[in-house]
Amino acid sequence: MAHRRIRGMKSLLLAAATVLFVAALRAVQRETEHQRLVPVASVRPTYDEIALRAYFIGLERDRRGEAADPFGDWVEAEHQLRAS
């Protein structure tokens, strides 16, 4: 009796995992299709992407012993991300 219950639970978990996998796969496919439809020039870096890049630019500036320039780091990060 316990073996049937375990087998049933395994089947249920496998079915749930399959549904989630298929849903995730479809979401990735939709995102990929959307990216093909959006012109590259209209894709802008997000706030978080710019902030992270500016942070690393600031770290590099600090490592070289240069004065802090958060605004300049932000502008440089935007420029780098839009150019890539």
C-alpha positions in Angstrom: 0.0 0.0 0.0 2.8 2.4 0.9 4.6 1.6 -2.3 1.6 2.6 -4.4 1.3 5.8 -2.5 5.0 6.6 -3.1 4.7 5.6 -6.7 1.7 7.9 -7.0 3.5 10.8 -5.4 6.5 10.3 -7.7 4.2 10.4 -10.7 2.5 13.5 -9.4 5.9 15.2 -8.8 7.1 14.2 -12.2 4.0 15.6 -13.8 4.3 18.8 -11.9 8.0 19.2 -12.8 7.1 18.5 -16.5 4.4 21.2 -16.5 6.8 23.7 -14.9 9.5 22.8 -17.4 7.2 23.2 -20.4 6.0 26.5 -19.0 9.5 27.8 -18.5 10.5 26.6 -22.0 7.6 28.4 -23.6 8.4 31.6 -21.7 12.0 31.4 -23.0 10.7 30.9 -26.5 8.4 33.9 -26.2 11.2 36.0 -24.9 13.5 34.9 -27.7 10.8 35.7 -30.3 10.2 39.1 -28.7 14.0 39.8 -28.9 14.0 39.0 -32.6 11.1 41.5 -33.1 12.7 44.4 -31.2 15.3 46.3 -33.1 18.7 46.2 -31.4 18.9 50.0 -31.3 15.8 50.3 -29.2 17.0 47.9 -26.5 18.3 50.1 -23.7 20.3 48.9 -20.6 18.3 48.7 -17.4 18.9 50.8 -14.4 20.4 47.8 -12.6 22.7 47.0 -15.5 24.0 50.6 -15.6 24.4 50.7 -11.8 26.4 47.5 -11.7 28.6 48.6 -14.5 29.1 52.0 -12.9 30.0 50.3 -9.6 32.8 48.3 -11.3 34.0 51.4 -13.1 34.2 53.1 -9.7 36.1 50.2 -8.2 38.6 50.3 -11.1 39.0 54.1 -10.7 39.6 53.6 -6.9 42.1 50.8 -7.6 44.1 53.3 -9.8 44.0 55.9 -7.0 41.9 58.4 -8.9 39.3 60.7 -7.3 35.7 59.4 -7.1 33.3 60.5 -9.8 30.0 58.7 -9.4 28.2 60.8 -12.1 31.1 60.2 -14.5 31.1 56.5 -13.7 27.3 56.4 -14.5 27.7 58.2 -17.8 30.6 56.0 -18.8 28.6 52.9 -17.8 25.7 54.0 -20.0 28.0 54.7 -22.9 29.7 51.3 -22.6 26.5 49.3 -22.3 24.9 51.1 -25.3 27.9 50.6 -27.4 28.0 46.8 -26.7 
